[in-house]
Amino acid sequence: MEQVAPKILLAAPANPIPPTSQMIVEVARRDGVSPLRQMREMWALRGGQNKLSLTEYYDLGVFAADMPLDVKKTFVGVQGNKQLNMRLSPMKITAIRSFTNDKVMYTSLLDRLGVATTHTQAVVHPYRAFGTLPVLRDVQAITTYLKNEAVYPIFGKPCNGSRSVGSALITECSGDMLRLGNGREADVAGFAQELIEDYPEGFIFQSAIQQHPDLTKVAGPSIGTLRVVTLRDENGPKVLYSLWKIPSPSAMSDNFWQAGSMLAHVGAEDGVVARCKRGTGLGAEWIDQHTTTEAPIVGVQVPMWDQVKQLAMDAHMMFPEFGVFGWDIALSDTGPLVVECNDNPYHTLYQLATGDGIMNESFMPQFDAAIACSNAMVKMRDDLMAQRIADTKQSR
């Protein structure tokens, strides 16, 4: 049988595995939660505003014996997460979301308007044009670019995608070989072929970021972005919460699902790390120091925190129709910059990093205010359209 060469780029995580009877028994034995209680709770949380899957019930640690059911009902799953975000940012007033999800066009706009963001070196795409940016159409063009024109280190990722799937940090090119951020090597032509075959919607090459030395001292050289979630109400945007996604030393990106990665909760007001978690479910552990550098994580002051918050809020005001955004902000040696914008922020990260449900009693009044503001925008738009239609009929 012909062997299939392993993929070079970061593959998507495996589909969630439903909880096994062994896991249910282990929760009963270790945490004192009977199988019957587990089943009752999973059933109670699978619908409504929670939409928590069986896997998410365990991954998020919602099975905890000392957690009251009304607190468990503050947790949401992937579908509950999307439902909440759609109420905050109704489709009627956010038709531009296809633009905010376009990694090339959106970062180009930020750069044009003077908002600190990543630098795009080139784009792989079969037919689109991107102004003066070099566009690589085929394997030969990609190979030539990587060998002769790229300024290393570079970070590559799909133009459309999430969860760091398909991403790669490339530190250098020597002859026909690329050296990746995780220590692997890859043939340039094979890498180019993989881009053409697996990412027909485009792939972007950006200059890698030089991380702020204060963060490097703690987490090593791997870039870990800050996930800063902003919420807009009638008074404008504010930071709701923030996390520090700390990559495993063997990872090429900071997505939490990669083995060994850590997730820290950063205080929205002061920028101080309050808690840090590694792993999920029964394998989750709260840690106080980095697993490799052994430097303390909890208590770390994120540098330039006021600038980080201001950057996120200023960027949100460019599209105030959205009630919520999740910003991936890198802290470089010269200051914070926007890496990506997420119009459907994955609140599961907050729930993992804190052990709290996103619909907690502190956040819900803020969500309600943001939803009310969005609904008022929808009404204003509907009233304006109705008036224009009436005026048109009257003028005939």
Secondary structure, DSSP 4 states (H G I P E B T S, - for coil): -PPPPPPSSPPPPPPPPPPPHHHHHHHHHHH---HHHHHHHHHHHSSTTT---HHHHHHTTTT-TTS-HHHHTT---HHHHHHHHHHHS-GGG-TTHHHHT-HHHHHHHHHHTT--BPPEEEEE-SS---TTS-EE-SHHHHHHHHHHT--SSEEEEESS--TTTT-EEEEEEETTEEEETTS-EEEHHHHHHHHHHH-TT-EEEEEPP-B-HHHHHHH-SS---EEEEEEEETTEEEEEEEEEEE--TT-SS--TTSTT-EEEEE-TTT-BEEEEEES-GGG-EE-SB-TTT--B-TTPBPTTHHHHHHHHHHHHTTSTT-SEEEEEEEEETTEEEEEEEESS--THHHHHHHSS-TT-TTTHHHHHHHHHHHHHHHHHHHHHHHHHHHHHHHH-
